[in-house]
Amino acid sequence: MANINLLDWREELRQERQKEFFITLGLMAILAALIWFLVHTVMASRIENQQNRNNYLQTEIRQLDRQIKEINELEKQRESLIARMNVIQDLQQSRPEVVRMFDELVRVVPEGINIRTLERKSAGLTFVGEGESNPRISEFMRQLDASERLQSKDLQNVSKQNKGIPSQSFTLLAQQVIPAQEEKEGEAK
């Protein structure tokens, strides 16, 4: 008897192709899952690395902010010290001025003028005293104006005293002047 195949060869071919299709589909699904897992792992690693970089930069920024604060505080201290040094230097330079002013004052106060109080505020001077007469007070003002270190500014009041000795009470405002040559020498030091 002859060998007759009763099975439909087309059906067998379709089943074979369907089997190959499902195997290929399964392999593709496994491959897609593997690619997704690989991409997910790589991206998670990159995100973690970037997060670590960000944390490191934040730490460094905080340290730099602290250093900036310290530098600002040191700058303030430095400016304060410089201001103190300038005040001390100004005091050192003006210290001999008091002696020179009193030396000049001895030369410009004429006979017949008695100075009771002398008040100094910065470069301004206030003389309160008595003079034998108005011409003596005028002479005192002229000599102040002629002085190199003192200048009369304003005669505030003159009043006659009635206490036995005839005299005039006066209040005179003056200005202490530093000669230009000494000022240049002081700046050069």
CNS distance restraints for C-alpha pairs under 8 A (distance, minus, plus):
assign (resid   7 and name CA) (resid  11 and name CA) 7.77 0.50 0.50
assign (resid   7 and name CA) (resid  12 and name CA) 7.76 0.50 0.50
assign (resid   8 and name CA) (resid  12 and name CA) 6.53 0.50 0.50
assign (resid   9 and name CA) (resid  13 and name CA) 6.15 0.50 0.50
assign (resid  10 and name CA) (resid  14 and name CA) 6.10 0.50 0.50
assign (resid  11 and name CA) (resid  15 and name CA) 6.16 0.50 0.50
assign (resid  12 and name CA) (resid  16 and name CA) 6.10 0.50 0.50
assign (resid  13 and name CA) (resid  17 and name CA) 6.14 0.50 0.50
assign (resid  14 and name CA) (resid  18 and name CA) 5.96 0.50 0.50
assign (resid  15 and name CA) (resid  19 and name CA) 6.00 0.50 0.50
assign (resid  16 and name CA) (resid  20 and name CA) 6.26 0.50 0.50
assign (resid  17 and name CA) (resid  21 and name CA) 5.98 0.50 0.50
assign (resid  18 and name CA) (resid  22 and name CA) 6.22 0.50 0.50
assign (resid  19 and name CA) (resid  23 and name CA) 6.20 0.50 0.50
assign (resid  20 and name CA) (resid  24 and name CA) 5.97 0.50 0.50
assign (resid  21 and name CA) (resid  25 and name CA) 5.89 0.50 0.50
assign (resid  22 and name CA) (resid  26 and name CA) 5.95 0.50 0.50
assign (resid  23 and name CA) (resid  27 and name CA) 6.12 0.50 0.50
assign (resid  24 and name CA) (resid  28 and name CA) 6.02 0.50 0.50
assign (resid  25 and name CA) (resid  29 and name CA) 6.10 0.50 0.50
assign (resid  26 and name CA) (resid  30 and name CA) 6.16 0.50 0.50
assign (resid  27 and name CA) (resid  31 and name CA) 5.98 0.50 0.50
assign (resid  28 and name CA) (resid  32 and name CA) 5.93 0.50 0.50
assign (resid  29 and name CA) (resid  33 and name CA) 6.09 0.50 0.50
assign (resid  30 and name CA) (resid  34 and name CA) 6.07 0.50 0.50
assign (resid  31 and name CA) (resid  35 and name CA) 6.11 0.50 0.50
assign (resid  32 and name CA) (resid  36 and name CA) 6.02 0.50 0.50
assign (resid  33 and name CA) (resid  37 and name CA) 6.04 0.50 0.50
assign (resid  34 and name CA) (resid  38 and name CA) 6.07 0.50 0.50
assign (resid  35 and name CA) (resid  39 and name CA) 6.07 0.50 0.50
assign (resid  36 and name CA) (resid  40 and name CA) 5.95 0.50 0.50
assign (resid  37 and name CA) (resid  41 and name CA) 6.04 0.50 0.50
assign (resid  38 and name CA) (resid  42 and name CA) 6.17 0.50 0.50
assign (resid  39 and name CA) (resid  43 and name CA) 6.01 0.50 0.50
assign (resid  40 and name CA) (resid  44 and name CA) 5.98 0.50 0.50
assign (resid  41 and name CA) (resid  45 and name CA) 6.08 0.50 0.50
assign (resid  42 and name CA) (resid  46 and name CA) 6.21 0.50 0.50
assign (resid  43 and name CA) (resid  47 and name CA) 6.08 0.50 0.50
assign (resid  44 and name CA) (resid  48 and name CA) 6.06 0.50 0.50
assign (resid  45 and name CA) (resid  49 and name CA) 6.12 0.50 0.50
assign (resid  46 and name CA) (resid  50 and name CA) 6.09 0.50 0.50
assign (resid  47 and name CA) (resid  51 and name CA) 6.03 0.50 0.50
assign (resid  48 and name CA) (resid  52 and name CA) 6.15 0.50 0.50
assign (resid  49 and name CA) (resid  53 and name CA) 6.22 0.50 0.50
assign (resid  50 and name CA) (resid  54 and name CA) 6.10 0.50 0.50
assign (resid  51 and name CA) (resid  55 and name CA) 6.15 0.50 0.50
assign (resid  52 and name CA) (resid  56 and name CA) 6.11 0.50 0.50
assign (resid  53 and name CA) (resid  57 and name CA) 6.11 0.50 0.50
assign (resid  54 and name CA) (resid  58 and name CA) 6.08 0.50 0.50
assign (resid  55 and name CA) (resid  59 and name CA) 6.19 0.50 0.50
assign (resid  56 and name CA) (resid  60 and name CA) 6.24 0.50 0.50
assign (resid  57 and name CA) (resid  61 and name CA) 5.99 0.50 0.50
assign (resid  58 and name CA) (resid  62 and name CA) 6.19 0.50 0.50
assign (resid  59 and name CA) (resid  63 and name CA) 6.32 0.50 0.50
assign (resid  60 and name CA) (resid  64 and name CA) 6.13 0.50 0.50
assign (resid  61 and name CA) (resid  65 and name CA) 6.05 0.50 0.50
assign (resid  62 and name CA) (resid  66 and name CA) 6.27 0.50 0.50
assign (resid  63 and name CA) (resid  67 and name CA) 6.25 0.50 0.50
assign (resid  64 and name CA) (resid  68 and name CA) 6.03 0.50 0.50
assign (resid  65 and name CA) (resid  69 and name CA) 6.22 0.50 0.50
assign (resid  66 and name CA) (resid  70 and name CA) 6.24 0.50 0.50
assign (resid  67 and name CA) (resid  71 and name CA) 6.08 0.50 0.50
assign (resid  68 and name CA) (resid  72 and name CA) 6.09 0.50 0.50
assign (resid  69 and name CA) (resid  73 and name CA) 6.16 0.50 0.50
assign (resid  70 and name CA) (resid  74 and name CA) 6.11 0.50 0.50
assign (resid  71 and name CA) (resid  75 and name CA) 6.06 0.50 0.50
assign (resid  72 and name CA) (resid  76 and name CA) 6.22 0.50 0.50
assign (resid  73 and name CA) (resid  77 and name CA) 6.21 0.50 0.50
assign (resid  74 and name CA) (resid  78 and name CA) 5.95 0.50 0.50
assign (resid  75 and name CA) (resid  79 and name CA) 6.07 0.50 0.50
assign (resid  76 and name CA) (resid  80 and name CA) 6.08 0.50 0.50
assign (resid  77 and name CA) (resid  81 and name CA) 6.09 0.50 0.50
assign (resid  78 and name CA) (resid  82 and name CA) 6.08 0.50 0.50
assign (resid  79 and name CA) (resid  83 and name CA) 6.08 0.50 0.50
assign (resid  80 and name CA) (resid  84 and name CA) 6.20 0.50 0.50
assign (resid  81 and name CA) (resid  85 and name CA) 6.03 0.50 0.50
assign (resid  82 and name CA) (resid  86 and name CA) 6.08 0.50 0.50
assign (resid  83 and name CA) (resid  87 and name CA) 6.23 0.50 0.50
assign (resid  84 and name CA) (resid  88 and name CA) 6.13 0.50 0.50
assign (resid  85 and name CA) (resid  89 and name CA) 5.95 0.50 0.50
assign (resid  86 and name CA) (resid  90 and name CA) 6.00 0.50 0.50
assign (resid  87 and name CA) (resid  91 and name CA) 6.13 0.50 0.50
assign (resid  88 and name CA) (resid  92 and name CA) 6.09 0.50 0.50
assign (resid  89 and name CA) (resid  93 and name CA) 6.15 0.50 0.50
assign (resid  90 and name CA) (resid  94 and name CA) 6.03 0.50 0.50
assign (resid  91 and name CA) (resid  95 and name CA) 5.87 0.50 0.50
assign (resid  92 and name CA) (resid  96 and name CA) 7.90 0.50 0.50
assign (resid  93 and name CA) (resid  97 and name CA) 7.75 0.50 0.50
assign (resid  93 and name CA) (resid 186 and name CA) 6.57 0.50 0.50
assign (resid  94 and name CA) (resid  98 and name CA) 7.19 0.50 0.50
assign (resid  95 and name CA) (resid  99 and name CA) 7.55 0.50 0.50
assign (resid  96 and name CA) (resid 100 and name CA) 6.26 0.50 0.50
assign (resid  97 and name CA) (resid 101 and name CA) 5.88 0.50 0.50
assign (resid  98 and name CA) (resid 102 and name CA) 6.27 0.50 0.50
assign (resid  99 and name CA) (resid 103 and name CA) 6.14 0.50 0.50
assign (resid 100 and name CA) (resid 104 and name CA) 6.07 0.50 0.50
assign (resid 101 and name CA) (resid 105 and name CA) 5.99 0.50 0.50
assign (resid 101 and name CA) (resid 149 and name CA) 6.69 0.50 0.50
assign (resid 101 and name CA) (resid 150 and name CA) 7.58 0.50 0.50
assign (resid 101 and name CA) (resid 176 and name CA) 7.54 0.50 0.50
assign (resid 102 and name CA) (resid 106 and name CA) 6.27 0.50 0.50
assign (resid 103 and name CA) (resid 107 and name CA) 6.82 0.50 0.50
assign (resid 104 and name CA) (resid 108 and name CA) 6.39 0.50 0.50
assign (resid 104 and name CA) (resid 147 and name CA) 7.52 0.50 0.50
assign (resid 104 and name CA) (resid 149 and name CA) 7.03 0.50 0.50
assign (resid 104 and name CA) (resid 150 and name CA) 7.80 0.50 0.50
assign (resid 105 and name CA) (resid 109 and name CA) 6.08 0.50 0.50
assign (resid 108 and name CA) (resid 140 and name CA) 6.59 0.50 0.50
assign (resid 108 and name CA) (resid 143 and name CA) 5.28 0.50 0.50
assign (resid 108 and name CA) (resid 144 and name CA) 6.10 0.50 0.50
assign (resid 108 and name CA) (resid 147 and name CA) 7.26 0.50 0.50
assign (resid 109 and name CA) (resid 113 and name CA) 6.60 0.50 0.50
assign (resid 109 and name CA) (resid 140 and name CA) 5.76 0.50 0.50
assign (resid 109 and name CA) (resid 143 and name CA) 7.54 0.50 0.50
assign (resid 110 and name CA) (resid 136 and name CA) 7.18 0.50 0.50
assign (resid 110 and name CA) (resid 139 and name CA) 7.15 0.50 0.50
assign (resid 110 and name CA) (resid 140 and name CA) 6.06 0.50 0.50
assign (resid 111 and name CA) (resid 136 and name CA) 7.79 0.50 0.50
assign (resid 112 and name CA) (resid 131 and name CA) 5.67 0.50 0.50
assign (resid 112 and name CA) (resid 132 and name CA) 5.32 0.50 0.50
assign (resid 112 and name CA) (resid 133 and name CA) 7.96 0.50 0.50
assign (resid 112 and name CA) (resid 136 and name CA) 6.52 0.50 0.50
assign (resid 113 and name CA) (resid 129 and name CA) 7.18 0.50 0.50
assign (resid 113 and name CA) (resid 130 and name CA) 5.79 0.50 0.50
assign (resid 113 and name CA) (resid 131 and name CA) 4.40 0.50 0.50
assign (resid 113 and name CA) (resid 132 and name CA) 6.60 0.50 0.50
assign (resid 113 and name CA) (resid 136 and name CA) 6.78 0.50 0.50
assign (resid 113 and name CA) (resid 137 and name CA) 7.07 0.50 0.50
assign (resid 113 and name CA) (resid 140 and name CA) 7.74 0.50 0.50
assign (resid 114 and name CA) (resid 129 and name CA) 5.45 0.50 0.50
assign (resid 114 and name CA) (resid 130 and name CA) 5.19 0.50 0.50
assign (resid 114 and name CA) (resid 131 and name CA) 6.28 0.50 0.50
assign (resid 115 and name CA) (resid 127 and name CA) 6.63 0.50 0.50
assign (resid 115 and name CA) (resid 128 and name CA) 5.93 0.50 0.50
assign (resid 115 and name CA) (resid 129 and name CA) 4.06 0.50 0.50
assign (resid 115 and name CA) (resid 130 and name CA) 6.41 0.50 0.50
assign (resid 116 and name CA) (resid 127 and name CA) 7.70 0.50 0.50
assign (resid 116 and name CA) (resid 128 and name CA) 5.71 0.50 0.50
assign (resid 116 and name CA) (resid 129 and name CA) 4.78 0.50 0.50
assign (resid 116 and name CA) (resid 130 and name CA) 7.50 0.50 0.50
assign (resid 117 and name CA) (resid 126 and name CA) 7.95 0.50 0.50
assign (resid 117 and name CA) (resid 127 and name CA) 6.00 0.50 0.50
assign (resid 117 and name CA) (resid 128 and name CA) 5.18 0.50 0.50
assign (resid 117 and name CA) (resid 129 and name CA) 6.70 0.50 0.50
assign (resid 118 and name CA) (resid 125 and name CA) 6.89 0.50 0.50
assign (resid 118 and name CA) (resid 126 and name CA) 5.69 0.50 0.50
assign (resid 118 and name CA) (resid 127 and name CA) 4.82 0.50 0.50
assign (resid 118 and name CA) (resid 128 and name CA) 6.48 0.50 0.50
assign (resid 119 and name CA) (resid 125 and name CA) 5.63 0.50 0.50
assign (resid 119 and name CA) (resid 126 and name CA) 5.07 0.50 0.50
assign (resid 119 and name CA) (resid 127 and name CA) 6.70 0.50 0.50
assign (resid 120 and name CA) (resid 124 and name CA) 5.78 0.50 0.50
assign (resid 120 and name CA) (resid 125 and name CA) 4.60 0.50 0.50
assign (resid 120 and name CA) (resid 126 and name CA) 6.51 0.50 0.50
assign (resid 121 and name CA) (resid 125 and name CA) 6.39 0.50 0.50
assign (resid 123 and name CA) (resid 175 and name CA) 5.82 0.50 0.50
assign (resid 123 and name CA) (resid 176 and name CA) 5.10 0.50 0.50
assign (resid 123 and name CA) (resid 177 and name CA) 7.39 0.50 0.50
assign (resid 124 and name CA) (resid 173 and name CA) 7.28 0.50 0.50
assign (resid 124 and name CA) (resid 174 and name CA) 6.02 0.50 0.50
assign (resid 124 and name CA) (resid 175 and name CA) 4.70 0.50 0.50
assign (resid 124 and name CA) (resid 176 and name CA) 6.22 0.50 0.50
assign (resid 125 and name CA) (resid 173 and name CA) 5.78 0.50 0.50
assign (resid 125 and name CA) (resid 174 and name CA) 4.98 0.50 0.50
assign (resid 125 and name CA) (resid 175 and name CA) 5.73 0.50 0.50
assign (resid 125 and name CA) (resid 176 and name CA) 6.98 0.50 0.50
assign (resid 126 and name CA) (resid 171 and name CA) 6.99 0.50 0.50
assign (resid 126 and name CA) (resid 172 and name CA) 5.79 0.50 0.50
assign (resid 126 and name CA) (resid 173 and name CA) 4.64 0.50 0.50
assign (resid 126 and name CA) (resid 174 and name CA) 6.25 0.50 0.50
assign (resid 127 and name CA) (resid 170 and name CA) 7.97 0.50 0.50
assign (resid 127 and name CA) (resid 171 and name CA) 5.64 0.50 0.50
assign (resid 127 and name CA) (resid 172 and name CA) 5.08 0.50 0.50
assign (resid 127 and name CA) (resid 173 and name CA) 6.32 0.50 0.50
assign (resid 127 and name CA) (resid 174 and name CA) 7.69 0.50 0.50
assign (resid 128 and name CA) (resid 169 and name CA) 7.65 0.50 0.50
assign (resid 128 and name CA) (resid 170 and name CA) 5.87 0.50 0.50
assign (resid 128 and name CA) (resid 171 and name CA) 4.55 0.50 0.50
assign (resid 128 and name CA) (resid 172 and name CA) 6.53 0.50 0.50
assign (resid 129 and name CA) (resid 169 and name CA) 5.84 0.50 0.50
assign (resid 129 and name CA) (resid 170 and name CA) 5.56 0.50 0.50
assign (resid 129 and name CA) (resid 171 and name CA) 6.64 0.50 0.50
assign (resid 130 and name CA) (resid 167 and name CA) 6.36 0.50 0.50
assign (resid 130 and name CA) (resid 168 and name CA) 5.45 0.50 0.50
assign (resid 130 and name CA) (resid 169 and name CA) 4.37 0.50 0.50
assign (resid 130 and name CA) (resid 170 and name CA) 5.96 0.50 0.50
assign (resid 131 and name CA) (resid 136 and name CA) 6.17 0.50 0.50
assign (resid 131 and name CA) (resid 137 and name CA) 5.93 0.50 0.50
assign (resid 131 and name CA) (resid 167 and name CA) 5.60 0.50 0.50
assign (resid 131 and name CA) (resid 168 and name CA) 5.11 0.50 0.50
assign (resid 131 and name CA) (resid 169 and name CA) 6.40 0.50 0.50
assign (resid 131 and name CA) (resid 170 and name CA) 7.49 0.50 0.50
assign (resid 132 and name CA) (resid 136 and name CA) 6.53 0.50 0.50
assign (resid 132 and name CA) (resid 166 and name CA) 6.75 0.50 0.50
assign (resid 132 and name CA) (resid 167 and name CA) 4.56 0.50 0.50
assign (resid 132 and name CA) (resid 168 and name CA) 6.12 0.50 0.50
assign (resid 133 and name CA) (resid 137 and name CA) 6.69 0.50 0.50
assign (resid 133 and name CA) (resid 167 and name CA) 6.09 0.50 0.50
assign (resid 133 and name CA) (resid 168 and name CA) 5.97 0.50 0.50
assign (resid 134 and name CA) (resid 138 and name CA) 6.18 0.50 0.50
assign (resid 134 and name CA) (resid 168 and name CA) 7.00 0.50 0.50
assign (resid 135 and name CA) (resid 139 and name CA) 6.03 0.50 0.50
assign (resid 136 and name CA) (resid 140 and name CA) 6.23 0.50 0.50
assign (resid 137 and name CA) (resid 141 and name CA) 6.36 0.50 0.50
assign (resid 138 and name CA) (resid 142 and name CA) 6.22 0.50 0.50
assign (resid 139 and name CA) (resid 143 and name CA) 6.16 0.50 0.50
assign (resid 140 and name CA) (resid 144 and name CA) 6.18 0.50 0.50
assign (resid 141 and name CA) (resid 145 and name CA) 6.27 0.50 0.50
assign (resid 141 and name CA) (resid 152 and name CA) 5.80 0.50 0.50
assign (resid 142 and name CA) (resid 146 and name CA) 6.17 0.50 0.50
assign (resid 142 and name CA) (resid 152 and name CA) 7.80 0.50 0.50
assign (resid 143 and name CA) (resid 147 and name CA) 6.06 0.50 0.50
assign (resid 144 and name CA) (resid 150 and name CA) 5.48 0.50 0.50
assign (resid 144 and name CA) (resid 151 and name CA) 5.07 0.50 0.50
assign (resid 144 and name CA) (resid 152 and name CA) 5.50 0.50 0.50
assign (resid 145 and name CA) (resid 150 and name CA) 6.62 0.50 0.50
assign (resid 145 and name CA) (resid 151 and name CA) 4.52 0.50 0.50
assign (resid 145 and name CA) (resid 152 and name CA) 5.52 0.50 0.50
assign (resid 146 and name CA) (resid 150 and name CA) 7.99 0.50 0.50
assign (resid 146 and name CA) (resid 151 and name CA) 7.45 0.50 0.50
assign (resid 147 and name CA) (resid 151 and name CA) 6.69 0.50 0.50
assign (resid 148 and name CA) (resid 177 and name CA) 7.23 0.50 0.50
assign (resid 148 and name CA) (resid 178 and name CA) 7.97 0.50 0.50
assign (resid 148 and name CA) (resid 179 and name CA) 6.77 0.50 0.50
assign (resid 149 and name CA) (resid 176 and name CA) 5.71 0.50 0.50
assign (resid 149 and name CA) (resid 177 and name CA) 4.66 0.50 0.50
assign (resid 149 and name CA) (resid 178 and name CA) 5.91 0.50 0.50
assign (resid 149 and name CA) (resid 179 and name CA) 6.72 0.50 0.50
assign (resid 150 and name CA) (resid 174 and name CA) 6.82 0.50 0.50
assign (resid 150 and name CA) (resid 175 and name CA) 5.74 0.50 0.50
assign (resid 150 and name CA) (resid 176 and name CA) 4.72 0.50 0.50
assign (resid 150 and name CA) (resid 177 and name CA) 5.64 0.50 0.50
assign (resid 151 and name CA) (resid 174 and name CA) 5.50 0.50 0.50
assign (resid 151 and name CA) (resid 175 and name CA) 5.19 0.50 0.50
assign (resid 151 and name CA) (resid 176 and name CA) 6.54 0.50 0.50
assign (resid 151 and name CA) (resid 177 and name CA) 7.19 0.50 0.50
assign (resid 152 and name CA) (resid 172 and name CA) 7.51 0.50 0.50
assign (resid 152 and name CA) (resid 173 and name CA) 6.36 0.50 0.50
assign (resid 152 and name CA) (resid 174 and name CA) 4.28 0.50 0.50
assign (resid 152 and name CA) (resid 175 and name CA) 6.36 0.50 0.50
assign (resid 153 and name CA) (resid 172 and name CA) 7.60 0.50 0.50
assign (resid 153 and name CA) (resid 173 and name CA) 5.42 0.50 0.50
assign (resid 153 and name CA) (resid 174 and name CA) 4.74 0.50 0.50
assign (resid 153 and name CA) (resid 175 and name CA) 6.53 0.50 0.50
assign (resid 154 and name CA) (resid 172 and name CA) 5.90 0.50 0.50
assign (resid 154 and name CA) (resid 173 and name CA) 5.05 0.50 0.50
assign (resid 154 and name CA) (resid 174 and name CA) 6.80 0.50 0.50
assign (resid 155 and name CA) (resid 170 and name CA) 7.55 0.50 0.50
assign (resid 155 and name CA) (resid 171 and name CA) 6.18 0.50 0.50
assign (resid 155 and name CA) (resid 172 and name CA) 4.45 0.50 0.50
assign (resid 155 and name CA) (resid 173 and name CA) 6.18 0.50 0.50
assign (resid 156 and name CA) (resid 170 and name CA) 7.39 0.50 0.50
assign (resid 156 and name CA) (resid 171 and name CA) 5.40 0.50 0.50
assign (resid 156 and name CA) (resid 172 and name CA) 5.68 0.50 0.50
assign (resid 156 and name CA) (resid 173 and name CA) 7.09 0.50 0.50
assign (resid 157 and name CA) (resid 169 and name CA) 7.93 0.50 0.50
assign (resid 157 and name CA) (resid 170 and name CA) 5.44 0.50 0.50
assign (resid 157 and name CA) (resid 171 and name CA) 5.45 0.50 0.50
assign (resid 157 and name CA) (resid 172 and name CA) 7.45 0.50 0.50
assign (resid 158 and name CA) (resid 168 and name CA) 6.32 0.50 0.50
assign (resid 158 and name CA) (resid 169 and name CA) 5.51 0.50 0.50
assign (resid 158 and name CA) (resid 170 and name CA) 4.37 0.50 0.50
assign (resid 158 and name CA) (resid 171 and name CA) 6.83 0.50 0.50
assign (resid 159 and name CA) (resid 168 and name CA) 5.51 0.50 0.50
assign (resid 159 and name CA) (resid 169 and name CA) 5.15 0.50 0.50
assign (resid 159 and name CA) (resid 170 and name CA) 6.48 0.50 0.50
assign (resid 160 and name CA) (resid 166 and name CA) 7.63 0.50 0.50
assign (resid 160 and name CA) (resid 167 and name CA) 6.14 0.50 0.50
assign (resid 160 and name CA) (resid 168 and name CA) 4.52 0.50 0.50
assign (resid 160 and name CA) (resid 169 and name CA) 6.11 0.50 0.50
assign (resid 161 and name CA) (resid 165 and name CA) 7.91 0.50 0.50
assign (resid 161 and name CA) (resid 166 and name CA) 6.60 0.50 0.50
assign (resid 161 and name CA) (resid 167 and name CA) 5.75 0.50 0.50
assign (resid 161 and name CA) (resid 168 and name CA) 5.91 0.50 0.50
assign (resid 161 and name CA) (resid 169 and name CA) 6.60 0.50 0.50
assign (resid 162 and name CA) (resid 166 and name CA) 6.70 0.50 0.50
assign (resid 162 and name CA) (resid 167 and name CA) 7.88 0.50 0.50
assign (resid 178 and name CA) (resid 182 and name CA) 6.78 0.50 0.50
assign (resid 178 and name CA) (resid 183 and name CA) 6.41 0.50 0.50
assign (resid 179 and name CA) (resid 183 and name CA) 6.34 0.50 0.50
assign (resid 180 and name CA) (resid 184 and name CA) 6.30 0.50 0.50
assign (resid 181 and name CA) (resid 185 and name CA) 6.39 0.50 0.50
assign (resid 182 and name CA) (resid 186 and name CA) 6.08 0.50 0.50
assign (resid 183 and name CA) (resid 187 and name CA) 6.30 0.50 0.50
assign (resid 184 and name CA) (resid 188 and name CA) 6.23 0.50 0.50
assign (resid 185 and name CA) (resid 189 and name CA) 6.47 0.50 0.50
